């Protein structure tokens, strides 16, 4: 690639191809005499020489109504259309989006409008309102479609090409970051994802005014955080967010990690190492999981686009979130009784605040709730006390998250500096549980009696007692002690009588 710098805002790039086939569809749908510019990440990544990948995001500026052309494109290529308003963004308030899923590829086209008698001037003003110089470049669709052309004009008023050549990620202006604080998170992500060095003015601004991140919309914060967690080296970004105080601003309980420090344990150091180990375990997941469990990885999507592995890494951030709340010293050792249960409650609060949605919140909360379960079973197996009842109970309660829970346990153990012997015991436990599931093909137990049946049979009112009896019946089914409705009726009657739950003489 050869780029010739011209006086002013344009460069001429030789031997660089910005083309993709869907641009032909956009050009065909564009009204006569209207213009379209490809901007942002698509231009940046072609300049960096990056492969296209499976997730393709393209930002486009058009002089016509963006909603009309986006709807037409969605219809033409079989995509899904939606639009949204960017609050506080006066220059591009309406964004019309087309999503096209052709597994494993996912295309996203975002259309916004530029207006003005002098379109080139309007384009430059738009580019100078963007976040980083690397994203403040544009090429004309006409140039892009000229496959045989020997050169492409790049609009680059903020000198993004020069910054990319130096390996630098520079804010277009600090004011632009302040006006849209979620760009701070984007800067951390892009620096890691594209291996670019953020400039000192970015760091000084964030350290001074990190609190403004809370002004960004919860939905956009969540999207940017999950994009960070999708990175194969997300630990780098999380460390930077923690160093800058951004994680603490977003999730105040994280600010208390430093309180949990003893002569032999530091929660801060554990979390720092856990993020790194989680990246490694996710990368090497084939080494740890049976093929049937491995096939479940990637089966869940959250918020329409994010993987279950990103959700697993989100759970890793929060698995010990309640340790500062439960930290006590007992016999010279730190204890954190019920930090798993309290942690799940905190997760639900954060999920609600940051609009994670019901599915993602439940998934993360369940991983936090049960993140110690495999370790408990490991100790039982070591002592020869792990029964089929215990194995079956694990699959009944944790089967829906088992593959991810196993990966989390491995990363957690490695980050806790568990010995090689203990790590072997952990893997033995995972293999034992997996083989039990394969052997028995354990499925969720369908209760032989409903709560209503139990109330009617025992003439008791609704309340905790009904739930207790129902759980006892399910455990009896799991152990094979009860297999028919008649046996279930006898069981609940005997359970009530033998347990003296009604306070009657036994």
N, C-alpha and C positions, 0 to 999 in steps of 0.2 A: 504494500500500500504506500502511495506517495501523496502527501497533502501539500499543496502549494498555498502559502498564506498570501492573501490579498489585503490591501489596505481597507480597513473598515470591518464589517461584520461577517464577511463570507470567506470560506475556504473552498478550494477546488480539490476534490479527492479523486485520485486516479486508481483504477484497479480494485475498487471496492464495490461490493454488491449488496444493496439494501432491499433487494426484491424478495417477495413471497407471492405465491399464486393468488391468494385472496385479495391482493391489491388490485388485480385485474377486475374482480367483481366490484370493488369499491369504485374504481374508475368508471366502469360501465354505468353504475347507478348514480354517479355524481352529475347533477344538472349542468347543462351547458353553461359555460362562462363562470362556473364556480370553481374554487380552488381547494386543494387538500394538502396538508403537510403532515408528514410522519415525524413525531417528536419523541424526546425522552429516551427511555430505556432501549428501545429497538435500535436507535441510532448509536447510542453509547456502546451497546454490546457488539455491534458490527465493527465499530472502531477498535474495540478491544480484541476482536478476532475470536469471540466466544462461540461455541456451538449453540445451535438454536435450542436444544433441549425439548422436554415434553410439555412444559408450561410456557406458553407463548403469550406475552402481554404486549399489546401495541396501543400507543396513544396517538390519536389523530386530531388535528385541528382542521375545521372546515369553515368555509364562508357561508354555507347554506345552513338550514335548520338541521342540527345534529340528530334530532329525534327521527326525522323523516328518513334520512339516509341509513341510520342504524336499524330502523324497522325494516326497511327494504333489504338491507344486507342479511338480517336474521332470516327473513323469508326466503331469500335466494339461496342461502347455504345451509338452511335447516338449523339455525342457531336459536338461542333463547334471548329475548330482549327484555331489558329493564332500564329504568332511569332513576337517577337520584340527584339530590341537590347538595352541593358542597357548601355548608354553612360558613359564612364569613368570607367566601372566595368570590369576590365581585367580578373578577375577570372571566372566570369559567364557572358560573354558578350551576349550570345544568350539564350533567354528564349522561350521555346515552350509551348504553353498554350492550354488546352482543357476546354471548358465551357459546362456544361450540365445543362439544365433547366428542372426540373421536379417539377412544382409548387406544394407547396410553396418552394421547395428546389432548391438551386442553388449551383452546385459544380464547383470548379475551381481547376485544376491540373496544376501546373507550373513545367516544367522539365528543368533542367540545367545539364551541363556535368562537371564531374571532370576527370582529366587526371593525369597520372603519373605511374611510375613503382611500387611505393609503395602507394597503394590506401588508406590505413589507414592514412598515413602521409598526402596525398593530402586532405583527408576528414578533418583532424584536421586543416590544413591550411585554408581550406574553412570556417570552423566553426569560426575560430579566426578572419576572415575578416568580420564577420556579425555585426549587430548593437548592440544588447543587449544580455547579457549572457542568458537570458530567451529564446532567439531565436536561440542560438548557440548550440543546442543539436540535435542529430540524432539517429535513430535506423535503423537497417538493415531490409529490406523488408522480408528477410528470417525469421528473428526473429518474425516479426509482423504476418506472416502467420501461425506461429506455435501456433495455438489456444490452443492446449493442453499443451503447454510448461509452466513450472512453473516460468520461469524467462526471462527477456529481458535485453539485454546489451544496455545501453545508453552511447553514446559517448558524453562526456561533458568536453572538455578541458578548458572551461572558468568558470567552477563551477556554471553553471546556476541552477542546482538542489538546491545547498545550498542557493543561492540568493532567489529562489522561496519559500523555506521553511522559510526564514526570511521576506518574503513579500517585497522584494527589486527588483527594476528594475535598473540594473547597465549596463552602456555602456561596451562593450567588451574592447574598447579603445576610447579615445577622438579622436584619429587620424581617426578611422573608421567613426565617425560622421562628421568630417571635410571633408572627401573625398566624402561623400554623404549626403549633408545637409538636405534632406527631412526626414532623420532619426530623426531629432529633432522633427518634427511634430508627427512622429510615436511614439516617446517616450512619448510625452504628451498624445496622444490617449491611448496607452497601459496602462499607469499609471492609467488613469481613468477607462478604460474598464475592466481591470483585478484587480483593486484596489491594485496596487503596488506602493511603495514609490520610486520615483526617487532619485538617490544618489546626494550628494552635488557637486561632480565633474561635473555632468551633468548641474546643475543649474549655477555653476560658469562659465562653458564654454559658455552656451547660453547667459548669461548676458554680457559676454565679447565679444562674436563674433556672436551675433544674426544676423548681417547684411549678413552673408554668406547664410542665407536661400534664399536670392534672386538669388543665383547661381543655385539652383535646377531647374529642368525643370518645366515650367508652368503646363504641364499636370499632373505631379506627385504631385505637390502642390495641385492642384484642387482635385485629387483623395483622397489625405490624408485629406484635409479639409472636404470633403463630408463624409468620413468615420467617422470623428469626429462628424459631425452633425447627423449621423445616431444613435449615442449613446443616450439612453434614458435620460442620465444625461450629455448631451453635454455642459451645462452651466459651469460645473466644468472645462472642458477642455478649453473653450473659455476664462474663467477668467484667467486661467493659461497662455494662449497664450498672453492675454493682459498685464498681470503683467510682463511677460518676454520681452514684446516689439515685439513679433513675428507678431501679427496682424498689428501693426503699420508699420513694415518693409514691409509686403506684400501689405498693402493697406494704403498708406501714408495719405489719408484723415482722417483715424481713429486717427492718431496722433493729430489731431486738436480738437478732442472731448473735451479735457480739457479746450479749449478756451470758451466753452459755459457753463458758470457758473454764476449764480446770487444768490442773497440771498435766493431764493426759488426754484431754479432749477439747476440741474447738469446733463448734457447730459451723462457724464461718469456713474453716479449712475443710471440713467434711463436705459442705455443699460445693465448694470450689472444685474439689476432687471428684465429687459425684457427677457434676456436669460433664467433666472430661471423660469419666468412665462410661457415662450413658452414651455419649457419642460413639465410643469404641464398641460397646455392646450392641448398639443398633447396627453399626457397620458390619459386625461379625455375627449377627443373629443366627445365621445358618449353622454355626458351631454349637449353639446352645439348645435349639428347639427341634423337636420331632417334626417330621414333614407335615403331619396333619395340623399341628399347632402353627407351624410356620405359614401354612396356607391361609390362616386366618388374618395374618398381618396384612394390612392394606385393604381389609374388607370393610372398614368403617371410614366414613367421611364426616367431617364436622364443618358446620357453617358453609356447606356447599363445596369446599375446595381443600380443606386441610386434612392431612393424613392422621391416622391413629398413632403413628410414631411421634408426630409433633405433639399430640395430646399426651402421650406417655412422658415426653420431656417436660410438659407443663406440670404433670403430676409430680415429677421428680423435684421441681422447684418447691412444691408445697407439701411434700410428704412429711417433713419435720417442722412445718410452720408453727405448730403448737408447742414445740419443745420449750421455748422461753416461758410459756404460760405454766408449764408443768414441772419445770426444773427444780429438783431438790437433791440435797446430798444425804445419802443414807449409808452409814458404815464406811464413810470415806469414798463412796462411789456415787456418780450422778444417776438419778432416776428421772423418768419422764412418764409416769403412769397415766395411761389413757390419752396420750398425746395423739394417737391415731384417731380416736373418736372425736376429740375436740378439733383436730386438724381438718377432718371432713366437714365439720360445721363451718369452719372458717372458709373453706373452699366454696361452700354453697353461698356464703355471703359475697365473696369476691366474684363468683360466677354471675350472681344477680347484678352486682354493681357494674361489671364490665360486659354484660350482655353476651355471655358465653352460649346461652341457649341451654335447653333442658338436657339434651343428649351429651354435650361436652361436659357440662357441670356434673352430671351423674357419673360419667366415665371417670373423670378425675377424682371425684369424691370417693368412688368405690375403690380406686387404686390406693388412695390415702388411707381409707378405712382398713383395708386388708394388707397393707404393705409389710406388716410383721408376720403374717400368717405362715408363710413358707418357712420362716426361721423357727417358729414354734414347732412346726411339724418336723423340721430337721432335728431338733433336740429329741423329739419322741422317737424318731427313726433310729438315732444313735443309741438310745437306751433299749431299743427293741420293743417299744410300747406303742408304735403307730399301728392302729387297727384299721380294718376296712371301714368301720364306722367313721373314723376320723378322715380317711381318704374320701369316702363318699360325701361327708359333710363339706369338705373343701370344694369338691366339684359342684355341689348343690349351691353353695354360697358364692363361689369365686369362678365358676366355669366360664361365665360370660367375659371375664377379663384375664383368664389364666395365662395366655401367651405373653401379654404385656406385663403381668404381675411377675412372671418368672424372670423376664429381662430386667425389670426394676430391681428384683431381689439380688440378681447377680451384680449389677452395677453398684448397688448399695453396699453389698458385702465387700467388693473390691475397694470402694471408697472408704470403708471402715477399717482397712488394712487387715482384714481377716487372713489368717494363716492359710497356706496351701492346703493343709489338712481340712480346715473348716470349709474352704471353697469346694473341695472334693465332696465333703458331706452334703453341701448345698446342692451340688449337681446330682448326687445320688438321690436326694429327696425329690428333685424335679423329675428325674427319670422314673423314680418309683411312682410318683403321682401320675405321670404320663402313661406308664404301662398299666396302671390300675384302670385308667379311663379307657385305654385301648381294649383292655381285657373285658371289662364289664359294659363298655359302651354306655357309660352312665348318662342318663338323661334327667332333666328336671323331674322331680317326683310330682305326680299328679295326686293331690290329696284324695283319699277315699271318702272323706267327709268334709263338707264345707263348714265354715263357722256357723252358718244358720242351722245346719244339721245338728251340730254339737249343742247349740242353745236349746233346740227343740227336744233332743234326746235327754238332756240333763236338766231341763227346766231352769236354766240360768239366764240372766240378762246379759246384754252386750257389755264387754269390758275386757280388761287384761287377762282375766281367767280364761276366756275363750281362746285368746291367742296362745297362751301357755299350753293349753291342752292340744291345740291344733299343731303346734311345733313338736310336742312330744310324740304325737301320732306320726308325723312325717319322719321323725328320726326312727321310729319303730319300723315304718315301711322301708326306710333306707337300709336298716339292718336285716331286713327279711323276716322280721318277727310277725309282721302283719301284711297280708296280701289280698284279703277279700273284704268286702264291705261288712260282712257279719263279724269278722275278726276285729275290724276297726270299731264297731259298736261295742263289743265286749271290752276292747282295750280302753276306750275313753271312760266307760263306766268304772272299770277297775282302777284306772289312774286316779279318778276323782276320789274313789273310796279309800284307796291305799295311801294317797298323799294327804288325806285329811284336809283338803283345800277349803272345804266349807266349814271347818272348825268343829266338825262332829267327832264324837268319840270313835276311835278306830278299834 
